[in-house]
Amino acid sequence: QVQLVESGGGLVQPGGSLRLSCATSLSVFTFSNYAMKWYRQAPGKERELVAHISGGGDITNYSDSVKGRFTISRDNAKRTVYLLMESLRPDDTGVYYCYAKRRFSAADHWGKGTLVTVSS
């Protein structure tokens, strides 16, 4: 059973920063075959894609709402993906989920999420 464990959420003031981590139970070799994504779900809203990174880390994409403020990265040796969030705003509040999708396969996995609250 593949496990994804998010951490790093919490309460932060507007304009502040947080770095989320998602540690996986995948092997080093297998992890590099997975594209990784961060999603978020605000209260009363649908889950939305925030950021994506390819298996090799050379391709990244962001939603328009976070472009220029968030940075997704990965350390394949540590089998971990990160989301650095800067210039946080109240509308960034929500549960942030890590998602893994294996290349050329239907295999995918979700983490249980970590709560980010942006409030003064």
C-alpha positions in Angstrom: 0.0 0.0 0.0 1.5 3.3 -1.1 1.4 6.0 1.5 1.6 9.8 1.0 2.0 11.8 4.2 1.6 15.6 4.0 3.1 17.9 6.7 3.9 21.6 7.2 0.4 23.0 7.3 -0.7 25.5 10.0 -1.9 29.0 10.8 -0.1 31.8 9.1 -0.8 35.5 8.7 -1.5 37.1 5.3 1.7 37.7 3.5 3.5 34.9 5.3 5.1 31.7 4.0 4.8 28.0 4.6 6.5 25.0 3.1 4.5 21.8 2.7 6.1 18.4 2.4 4.7 15.1 1.1 6.7 12.1 2.0 6.0 8.9 0.1 6.6 5.2 0.8 7.6 4.6 -2.8 11.1 3.3 -3.6 13.6 5.8 -5.1 13.4 4.3 -8.5 9.6 4.0 -8.5 9.1 7.6 -7.2 10.9 9.0 -10.2 8.2 7.4 -12.4 5.5 9.4 -10.7 4.3 12.9 -11.6 3.3 14.7 -8.4 0.6 17.2 -7.8 -0.7 19.4 -5.0 -4.4 20.0 -4.8 -6.3 22.1 -2.3 -9.9 22.2 -1.2 -11.3 25.4 0.4 -14.3 25.2 2.7 -17.5 24.7 0.7 -15.6 24.5 -2.6 -14.4 21.7 -4.9 -10.9 20.4 -4.9 -8.7 22.2 -7.3 -5.3 21.6 -8.8 -2.6 23.9 -7.5 0.7 22.7 -8.9 2.2 19.8 -10.9 5.8 18.5 -11.3 7.0 15.8 -13.7 8.9 12.7 -12.5 12.3 14.2 -13.4 11.4 17.6 -11.9 12.0 19.4 -15.2 8.4 20.4 -15.9 6.2 22.4 -13.5 2.8 23.9 -13.9 0.7 26.1 -11.7 -2.8 27.4 -11.5 -3.2 31.0 -12.3 -4.2 31.8 -8.7 -0.9 30.7 -7.3 1.5 31.4 -10.2 4.4 33.5 -9.1 3.8 32.8 -5.4 4.0 29.0 -5.0 6.9 26.8 -6.0 6.7 23.0 -6.4 9.8 20.9 -6.2 10.9 17.4 -5.5 13.8 15.4 -4.1 13.7 12.0 -5.7 16.4 10.7 -3.4 14.2 11.5 -0.4 11.0 10.4 -2.3 9.5 13.7 -1.2 7.7 16.6 -3.0 7.4 20.1 -1.6 5.2 23.2 -2.0 6.7 26.5 -1.0 3.9 29.0 -0.5 4.8 32.7 -0.3 2.8 35.9 -0.1 -0.1 33.9 1.3 -3.6 35.3 1.1 -6.8 34.4 3.0 -8.2 32.7 -0.1 -5.3 30.2 0.0 -6.9 28.7 3.1 -7.9 25.1 2.7 -6.8 21.5 3.0 -3.8 20.7 0.8 -3.5 17.3 -0.7 -0.6 15.5 -2.3 -1.4 13.3 -5.3 0.9 10.8 -7.2 0.2 9.6 -10.7 2.4 6.9 -12.2 3.5 7.4 -15.8 1.9 5.2 -18.4 -0.3 3.6 -15.8 -3.7 4.2 -14.1 -2.0 3.8 -10.7 -2.6 6.9 -8.5 -2.5 7.7 -4.8 -3.8 10.5 -2.5 -2.5 11.7 0.8 -4.9 12.6 3.6 -4.2 16.3 3.5 -2.8 19.1 5.7 -4.7 22.2 6.7 -3.5 25.6 5.8 -5.2 28.6 7.4 -4.3 32.1 6.3 -5.7 34.6 8.8 -4.8 37.6 10.9 
